[in-house]
């Protein structure tokens, strides 16, 4: 009898937000023990973030890394030192992730269905797609958690009229774009979303003015950092990774015409790499080139080398196809994570979800004669992330698209709720 009562109490506990947080903690701590034990929390790119921290503290911008993550891990390391710095970084990422589970649940509860909110949060916080990245010293964990915080504070600011939350939304917008430059699309998205707010209500006007001011502030800071990069490396960009990606994509899709390059020294060097006895990986080739000639000369050569004005857009149909078949990456293949891989959805399913959501938005506008603000924000957040990834990256889409996952889950919950209610215009997010 006592055993049965205990089981009932455990079942009731697991069916609550606290239960979800407990399950998320177990999954992520399991991943933490594995990764820390095997040392797989250190990836080849990890060292570049520490190097960037030393550049930043020396008064220099880093060519490859924007400042948020290098400062995050570098400050912790400088305070604690070896051997405790790595575990402290990972534990802090775990804490931030668990906090994001709470805020994700709060957004999901806007659907007015406890069951849907629970299962959406279960997929986000317990299924290892997201938790498996938390004990890795790369930007993925903060990018996903930060996406949730940005969405929560932006939505909450508009719903409650709280100006403080508007500036918290601005803070997360700034952190995201300086964490990963691919988040740059969020600046125009945020500006557009505040611009289409309800100007007729005085409470809404406060949020709109502060939101637009926040977007302008982030734009100025982002451009200021990019200008500093131009002074240091000759290219107006937050990171030289974009230049490398252009080179790799053009080499891969055939847009790179070496004979069109006027820089003779550059052309001779690239030609020697391409005709070397041992064939080089394109990424390795790109790194050798940028280390030899710098960011500005490489960027100028890429512009000259393109056979047409289409440039890196060539082959985009193939990249879209590849991205749609790529799965949202899990950071570990160990049991039980490996059991998730066969049922882990590829991004093609979520692309279809976004198309369906776009149809729902159009139907809502037609029927209600107003914009579904929250739904539109989630749609633009997810679609923008995928579009920037496909347009700006040559591969590894399953990993790079992970920040769109929380928004897509919330949209999935909305569609499920609409199917349940047998309607496409009774939008619970907007009620």
Secondary structure, DSSP 4 states (H G I P E B T S, - for coil): -HHHHHHHHHHHHHTSHHHHHHHHHHHHHHHHHHHHHHTTT--TTHHHHHHHHHHHHTT---SS--HHHHHHHHHHHHHH-TTTHHHHHHHHHHHHHHHHHHHHHHHHGGGS-HHHHHHHHHHHHTSHHHHHHHTSSSSHHHHHHHHHHHHHHHHHHHHH--HHHHHHHHHHHHHHHHH-GGGGHHHHHHHHHHHTS-TTSHHHHHHHHHHHHHHHHHHHHHHHHHHHHHHHHSS-SS-THHHHHHHHHHHHHT-B-GGG---HHHHHHHHHHHT-SSPPPHHHHHHHHHHHHHHHHHHHHHHHHBSSTTGGGTTHHHHHHHHHHPBPPPS--STTHHHHHTTSPBHHHHHHHHHHHHHHHHHHHHHHSS--HHHHHHHHHHHHHHHHHHHH-SS-HHHHTGGGHHHHHHHHHHHHHHHHHT-SS--TTT-
